[in-house]
Amino acid sequence: MKLVKSLIGRSEKQIATAKALGLKKAGDVTTQPDNAATHGKINRISHMVEVTKA
């Protein structure tokens, strides 16, 4: 997944969720396991990330 939008001006929860997924700044790319916990995190910040299958 890729962080498309910046974390500036986002809520503390959204920033914490992005960092838990390994995304620190716009343009960061990370690979995560395909499980329920990851899907829940993606749903919280879906408007800020771009998800693709690896």
The first five atom37 places (N, CA, C, CB, O) and aatype in JSON, in Angstrom:
{
  "aatype": [12, 11, 10, 19, 11, 15, 10, 9, 7, 1, 15, 6, 11, 5, 9, 0, 16, 0, 11, 0, 10, 7, 10, 11, 11, 0, 7, 3, 19, 16, 16, 5, 14, 3, 2, 0, 0, 16, 8, 7, 11, 9, 2, 1, 9, 15, 8, 12, 19, 6, 19, 16, 11, 0],
  "atom_mask": [
    [1, 1, 1, 1, 1],
    [1, 1, 1, 1, 1],
    [1, 1, 1, 1, 1],
    [1, 1, 1, 1, 1],
    [1, 1, 1, 1, 1],
    [1, 1, 1, 1, 1],
    [1, 1, 1, 1, 1],
    [1, 1, 1, 1, 1],
    [1, 1, 1, 0, 1],
    [1, 1, 1, 1, 1],
    [1, 1, 1, 1, 1],
    [1, 1, 1, 1, 1],
    [1, 1, 1, 1, 1],
    [1, 1, 1, 1, 1],
    [1, 1, 1, 1, 1],
    [1, 1, 1, 1, 1],
    [1, 1, 1, 1, 1],
    [1, 1, 1, 1, 1],
    [1, 1, 1, 1, 1],
    [1, 1, 1, 1, 1],
    [1, 1, 1, 1, 1],
    [1, 1, 1, 0, 1],
    [1, 1, 1, 1, 1],
    [1, 1, 1, 1, 1],
    [1, 1, 1, 1, 1],
    [1, 1, 1, 1, 1],
    [1, 1, 1, 0, 1],
    [1, 1, 1, 1, 1],
    [1, 1, 1, 1, 1],
    [1, 1, 1, 1, 1],
    [1, 1, 1, 1, 1],
    [1, 1, 1, 1, 1],
    [1, 1, 1, 1, 1],
    [1, 1, 1, 1, 1],
    [1, 1, 1, 1, 1],
    [1, 1, 1, 1, 1],
    [1, 1, 1, 1, 1],
    [1, 1, 1, 1, 1],
    [1, 1, 1, 1, 1],
    [1, 1, 1, 0, 1],
    [1, 1, 1, 1, 1],
    [1, 1, 1, 1, 1],
    [1, 1, 1, 1, 1],
    [1, 1, 1, 1, 1],
    [1, 1, 1, 1, 1],
    [1, 1, 1, 1, 1],
    [1, 1, 1, 1, 1],
    [1, 1, 1, 1, 1],
    [1, 1, 1, 1, 1],
    [1, 1, 1, 1, 1],
    [1, 1, 1, 1, 1],
    [1, 1, 1, 1, 1],
    [1, 1, 1, 1, 1],
    [1, 1, 1, 1, 1]
  ],
  "atom_positions": [
    [[0.84, -1.17, 0.0], [0.0, 0.0, 0.0], [0.88, 1.23, 0.0], [-0.95, 0.0, 1.2], [2.05, 1.18, 0.39]],
    [[0.31, 2.33, -0.44], [1.05, 3.58, -0.57], [0.26, 4.71, 0.08], [1.34, 3.9, -2.06], [-0.94, 4.83, -0.13]],
    [[0.96, 5.52, 0.87], [0.33, 6.7, 1.47], [0.3, 7.81, 0.43], [1.1, 7.16, 2.77], [1.35, 8.33, 0.04]],
    [[-0.89, 8.16, -0.03], [-1.06, 9.12, -1.12], [-1.19, 10.54, -0.59], [-2.28, 8.76, -1.96], [-0.71, 11.48, -1.22]],
    [[-1.84, 10.71, 0.56], [-2.05, 12.05, 1.12], [-1.21, 12.22, 2.38], [-3.55, 12.28, 1.43], [-0.93, 11.25, 3.09]],
    [[-0.82, 13.44, 2.66], [0.01, 13.77, 3.8], [-0.73, 13.56, 5.12], [0.49, 15.21, 3.7], [-1.96, 13.58, 5.17]],
    [[0.04, 13.36, 6.19], [-0.53, 13.2, 7.53], [-0.73, 14.55, 8.23], [0.37, 12.31, 8.37], [-1.28, 14.59, 9.34]],
    [[-0.3, 15.63, 7.62], [-0.43, 16.96, 8.22], [-1.91, 17.31, 8.36], [0.31, 18.03, 7.37], [-2.68, 17.2, 7.4]],
    [[-2.3, 17.74, 9.55], [-3.68, 18.15, 9.8], [-4.63, 17.0, 10.07], [0.0, 0.0, 0.0], [-5.83, 17.22, 10.23]],
    [[-4.12, 15.78, 10.14], [-4.97, 14.61, 10.4], [-5.1, 14.4, 11.91], [-4.39, 13.34, 9.73], [-4.31, 14.94, 12.69]],
    [[-6.09, 13.63, 12.3], [-6.3, 13.37, 13.73], [-5.19, 12.45, 14.26], [-7.69, 12.73, 13.98], [-4.52, 11.76, 13.5]],
    [[-5.03, 12.48, 15.57], [-4.02, 11.64, 16.22], [-4.23, 10.16, 15.89], [-4.05, 11.84, 17.75], [-3.27, 9.42, 15.67]],
    [[-5.5, 9.73, 15.86], [-5.8, 8.33, 15.56], [-5.4, 7.95, 14.14], [-7.29, 8.06, 15.76], [-4.87, 6.86, 13.92]],
    [[-5.64, 8.84, 13.19], [-5.27, 8.56, 11.8], [-3.75, 8.49, 11.65], [-5.86, 9.62, 10.86], [-3.24, 7.64, 10.92]],
    [[-3.04, 9.38, 12.31], [-1.58, 9.37, 12.26], [-1.05, 8.1, 12.88], [-1.0, 10.61, 12.97], [-0.14, 7.47, 12.32]],
    [[-1.59, 7.7, 14.03], [-1.15, 6.48, 14.71], [-1.43, 5.25, 13.85], [-1.84, 6.34, 16.07], [-0.62, 4.33, 13.8]],
    [[-2.57, 5.22, 13.19], [-2.92, 4.09, 12.32], [-1.95, 4.0, 11.15], [-4.36, 4.23, 11.81], [-1.49, 2.91, 10.81]],
    [[-1.64, 5.12, 10.53], [-0.7, 5.13, 9.41], [0.68, 4.66, 9.86], [-0.6, 6.54, 8.8], [1.32, 3.87, 9.16]],
    [[1.13, 5.13, 11.01], [2.44, 4.72, 11.51], [2.46, 3.24, 11.87], [2.84, 5.56, 12.72], [3.48, 2.57, 11.7]],
    [[1.34, 2.71, 12.37], [1.25, 1.28, 12.69], [1.36, 0.43, 11.43], [-0.08, 0.98, 13.41], [1.8, -0.71, 11.48]],
    [[0.96, 1.01, 10.3], [1.08, 0.31, 9.01], [2.44, 0.56, 8.36], [-0.04, 0.75, 8.07], [2.7, 0.05, 7.27]],
    [[3.3, 1.33, 9.02], [4.63, 1.59, 8.48], [4.69, 2.74, 7.5], [0.0, 0.0, 0.0], [5.64, 2.84, 6.72]],
    [[3.69, 3.62, 7.54], [3.63, 4.77, 6.63], [3.89, 6.04, 7.42], [2.25, 4.84, 5.91], [3.12, 6.38, 8.32]],
    [[4.97, 6.75, 7.08], [5.34, 7.93, 7.86], [5.13, 9.23, 7.12], [6.76, 7.83, 8.27], [4.81, 10.25, 7.73]],
    [[5.31, 9.22, 5.8], [5.13, 10.44, 5.02], [4.55, 10.11, 3.66], [6.48, 11.2, 4.87], [4.6, 8.96, 3.22]],
    [[4.01, 11.1, 3.0], [3.38, 10.89, 1.69], [4.37, 10.24, 0.73], [2.85, 12.23, 1.11], [5.52, 10.66, 0.64]],
    [[3.9, 9.22, 0.02], [4.74, 8.51, -0.92], [5.35, 7.24, -0.37], [0.0, 0.0, 0.0], [5.88, 6.44, -1.13]],
    [[5.28, 7.04, 0.94], [5.81, 5.81, 1.54], [5.03, 4.6, 1.06], [5.77, 5.89, 3.08], [3.81, 4.66, 0.91]],
    [[5.75, 3.51, 0.81], [5.14, 2.27, 0.34], [5.51, 1.16, 1.31], [5.6, 1.92, -1.12], [6.65, 1.09, 1.77]],
    [[4.56, 0.29, 1.62], [4.81, -0.83, 2.52], [3.99, -2.03, 2.1], [4.49, -0.44, 3.97], [2.97, -1.9, 1.41]],
    [[4.43, -3.21, 2.51], [3.7, -4.45, 2.27], [3.21, -4.97, 3.61], [4.59, -5.51, 1.53], [3.98, -5.06, 4.56]],
    [[1.93, -5.31, 3.68], [1.32, -5.79, 4.92], [0.63, -7.12, 4.68], [0.33, -4.75, 5.47], [0.24, -7.42, 3.55]],
    [[0.48, -7.94, 5.74], [-0.25, -9.2, 5.59], [-1.73, -8.96, 5.31], [-0.09, -10.06, 6.85], [-2.29, -7.93, 5.71]],
    [[-2.35, -9.9, 4.63], [-3.77, -9.79, 4.27], [-4.6, -10.45, 5.36], [-4.05, -10.43, 2.87], [-4.96, -11.63, 5.24]],
    [[-4.92, -9.69, 6.42], [-5.73, -10.24, 7.51], [-6.73, -9.2, 8.0], [-4.84, -10.72, 8.67], [-6.73, -8.06, 7.54]],
    [[-7.57, -9.59, 8.92], [-8.65, -8.73, 9.4], [-8.12, -7.46, 10.07], [-9.53, -9.49, 10.37], [-8.7, -6.38, 9.9]],
    [[-7.04, -7.58, 10.83], [-6.49, -6.41, 11.53], [-6.01, -5.36, 10.53], [-5.34, -6.83, 12.45], [-6.26, -4.17, 10.71]],
    [[-5.34, -5.81, 9.5], [-4.85, -4.89, 8.47], [-6.01, -4.24, 7.72], [-3.93, -5.61, 7.49], [-5.97, -3.05, 7.43]],
    [[-7.04, -5.02, 7.42], [-8.21, -4.48, 6.72], [-8.89, -3.4, 7.56], [-9.21, -5.61, 6.4], [-9.34, -2.38, 7.02]],
    [[-8.96, -3.6, 8.87], [-9.56, -2.6, 9.75], [-8.77, -1.31, 9.76], [0.0, 0.0, 0.0], [-9.35, -0.22, 9.75]],
    [[-7.44, -1.42, 9.77], [-6.59, -0.22, 9.74], [-6.74, 0.52, 8.42], [-5.12, -0.6, 9.98], [-6.8, 1.74, 8.38]],
    [[-6.79, -0.25, 7.33], [-6.95, 0.37, 6.01], [-8.28, 1.1, 5.92], [-6.85, -0.7, 4.9], [-8.36, 2.19, 5.35]],
    [[-9.33, 0.52, 6.48], [-10.65, 1.17, 6.46], [-10.65, 2.5, 7.18], [-11.7, 0.25, 7.08], [-11.36, 3.42, 6.78]],
    [[-9.85, 2.63, 8.24], [-9.79, 3.88, 9.0], [-9.15, 5.01, 8.21], [-9.02, 3.67, 10.29], [-9.51, 6.18, 8.38]],
    [[-8.19, 4.67, 7.33], [-7.49, 5.71, 6.58], [-7.59, 5.46, 5.07], [-6.01, 5.77, 7.0], [-6.68, 5.81, 4.32]],
    [[-8.69, 4.88, 4.64], [-8.85, 4.5, 3.23], [-8.79, 5.7, 2.29], [-10.17, 3.78, 3.04], [-8.4, 5.55, 1.13]],
    [[-9.17, 6.88, 2.76], [-9.15, 8.07, 1.93], [-7.73, 8.62, 1.74], [-10.04, 9.15, 2.53], [-7.52, 9.55, 0.95]],
    [[-6.76, 8.06, 2.46], [-5.38, 8.54, 2.39], [-4.43, 7.55, 1.74], [-4.89, 8.88, 3.77], [-3.29, 7.91, 1.44]],
    [[-4.86, 6.31, 1.53], [-3.96, 5.29, 1.01], [-4.47, 4.71, -0.3], [-3.78, 4.18, 2.03], [-5.65, 4.79, -0.63]],
    [[-3.53, 4.12, -1.03], [-3.84, 3.42, -2.28], [-3.38, 1.98, -2.06], [-3.13, 4.1, -3.54], [-2.2, 1.74, -1.8]],
    [[-4.29, 1.03, -2.17], [-3.98, -0.37, -1.88], [-3.97, -1.17, -3.17], [-5.0, -0.96, -0.88], [-4.88, -1.07, -3.99]],
    [[-2.91, -1.98, -3.33], [-2.81, -2.89, -4.47], [-2.37, -4.25, -3.96], [-1.81, -2.35, -5.54], [-1.71, -4.36, -2.93]],
    [[-2.74, -5.29, -4.68], [-2.3, -6.64, -4.33], [-0.86, -6.81, -4.76], [-3.21, -7.72, -5.0], [-0.46, -6.35, -5.83]],
    [[-0.08, -7.48, -3.93], [1.34, -7.7, -4.24], [1.53, -8.89, -5.15], [2.14, -7.89, -2.96], [2.66, -9.22, -5.51]]
  ]
}
